[in-house]
Structures are given as C-alpha cells and as structure tokens.
Amino acid sequence: MFGTTPNRSRAARKLVFVPFAAIALMAASIASAGQTSKPVANALGSKLQQVIDSAVASPRAVFPGTELFVSQPELGTWRGAAGEANVHPRTPMNPNDTFRAGSIMKPFVATVVLQLVEEGKLSLDDPLTAVLPREITDRVAAADRITVRMLLNHTSGVPEYVDLPFDRMVIADPRRVWTVEEFLGRSAKHPRQFQPGTEYAYSNTDYNLLGLVIEHVTGDSWRAEVRKRVIDRIGLQHTSLPQPGRVSIGREDAHGYEPVNGKLRDVTDIDSSMAGAAGGNALVTTTEDLSRFLDALLAGKLFEKPGTLQSMMTFVHAKSDSGLPLAYGLGLERYTFPGGVTVIGHLGTAGGYRAFVGYVPGRKVTIAMMANTGSGDPTPVLMPALELVLAAAS
C-alpha cells in the first residue's frame, strides 16, 4: 500500500488508464477555485477545475479530496483543489495544502547520490562492499556484486520488505518508529529475486540502502543531505522531511485516509520513519513544490555535469501493472501514455496519500497531483487534465 511497489498490493499500485475522451465526459460542473497566472489560461483553468470536481464527485471515487498543479511556459500555471482536506470536521481542500508524497522521495535521494558521484565520493559501479560497512553488507545477499547503479534502477534483486502484513502493522500502530535495521531484517527473510543486474523489480529496500550509502559517504543523515543539496538549493519553501517521532498536523496539512472495514480511517499520524529514504510519509510537500523540483532536475540545475542527468535518464524496461509501457531510470519513471505521449516523473504512495509528478518532453508541460487516499486511482484527475493541457499547448 505505502511504497508504490508493483509486487506487493497490485490493487493499490495499479493505475487504470482509460481513453482521454471517456474520462473528460465525466465532467459535470464548473467551479472557479483554481488560480491562473495568465489570461490565456482562464478558460483552461475552468475546464481543469471541472475535471477535479467531477473526479471527487464520482461514485467510484475513494478519496475525499484532490489537488492539481499544471504549468507550461506559454500557458502559464494553474493550481486547483476539490473535495475535502479533512472529513471530520469537514474542511475544504486548498491547492496549497501539504501532503505526504510517498515514493516521489526516490528521485530526491537519487539526485543526492548522483551529486556525490560528481564529487568523486563514490561511483555508480561501486559494489555495496565499497560504500557500506560490513555490518550492513553482511545482511545483503550478493552485496559484493550489487552496485550503486543497481540500487538506483531496481535491478539489484534485493528483496522487498513491504507486504500486506507490514501494511497492517503500520495501520495498527501508526506512530511506531521504524528503523532501517528492521527493514533489512524483513527483506532478508525473503529469497533474492534474481541475480544482480539481470532483471528489474521495484524494491523499497534498494532506497533504504541508498540512504545508508549517503550517510556512510557524507557522515551526515540522508535527510540533512537531501535538505541541503536539493530542498534548500532550489528553495522549496513548502517541502520538509520530518524527523522520526515528530508527528504534527498543521492547518495547511491535508489529512490522509485509508479504507478500513468499509470506512475511511484518518491515518495522517503515520510516522515518517515507516519507509525511511524509500519514501512513505517521509516527504511532506505541495504539488507546486514537486513541479518546481522536477523542472529544476530535468533542466540540469541540480548537477554540475550534463552527463549526470543523461545517466539518470538511462532507462531499463520495467514491469508495470498499468497496461502502459514503463521504464525506470536512476530514480525516475518514464511512462508512455496513449497516443505515444512520454511522461517522465514518479508516482508516490504514502499512508493515506497518492501523488504523481510528471513532465512531457517537447511540450514543456509539468503536472502534479495528489489524492488523499493511498489506494485511490489518480487517473480520473491525471489523464483528462493532461489531455486538456496538451491540447491547449499544441
């Protein structure tokens, strides 16, 4: 449920992509809560608001509220929200409400690792035995043949530790503080998925190990390095990495929900440690900040060498439950949408939240969305919104 892992809970990870036109016809009412930055985007903004209103109002919707942010140089930017940020008491969703972005944490972590490669502090082809202490590598099968690159693109074969029993434990004791040692212990109980470098399998354990690599190489926590090297560097003012044990709900937090026994349970207080550097509830942000991050990343602003971004965008064939072609780079996903539209970004699932951020090369369109239920299907928001923006940008 919480780590955006295809091999665990297929219902939670699956994206049900349907034709653009079919979803667009669901729109029923037009509202004006969205904000536009240019007059040319006013009509488009109304249509985008219509999409998110309809998505929340649909009988098939399982999320109380949603947020959407889109930007394109010629069209400007638009942000909107629909539904509820809090069910009890009923509180409208605001476009600037913060949320937990799940595995969108992975491109943040990957960026730091690649910066360390640029600085000569490690190599993508270093085996784990060269970048981690023995007390860690002794717990990972074939550690001497697993490289940093394999962790980044999920070709390591290191077993996943997240499964339905883990999800149930998180729900039952949301404020439990988890440790990386627990994750490695759970992973070690499962057989290796394949020989290192021979296949692809999404594994949150890969990124927990990368968090340890960052700490071992820098002598500082992975949170501190991500904050310094990414969040502060590009001025993401509404993005934070709460320390484990610090659970606080502010006025600008959208609450997160999970269906339990047929009812929505507020699980906003799940601890940030529940997936560590792999994501989960560790990254608190907004749709606008996610868009700014992805734009800066793909523009090369977070690297010193052009070849670094090229390495990050070297994709391997990945397994997908969506029915769409999917490839995975070094912390980035590449989807091929209907009509041959390529979208580069990342999907994220946290306890109570589902988020996505993506960029359409050549069209200069960036889109980010959030729904405040981890098991919610984002496509009733994402697909028609993307169709509208691409049509307007053509």
JONORQUI-V436339 format. One line per field, one symbol per residue. psi: psi as a letter, one per 20 degrees, with the letter a starting at -180 (. if undefined). Layout:
psi=???
This chain:
psi=gijlohienhhhhppnprqghhhhihphqprkhqpqiqhhjggggghhhgghghghiphipjphrqqppqqpghhbqpqrqqbphpgoqppqpqhjqqrpjcjihghgghggghhhghijirqhjprhiijqqhhghijopkhiiprgghghjkkhjpqqipaghgghhgghmhjpoqqhhgghgggiiqqphrqpjhapopohhghhhhhhgghhhhjrqhghgggghfghhjlnikprnpqpinoqorhjppqqqqpoljqppokhjpqiiiiciidcjhoparhghgggghgggiijijqhphighgghkoqqpqppjiiqppqpbmjqqoqorqjjppppcqqpprojqpqqpqpoqhikpppqrqplphjqoihiggghghggghghi.
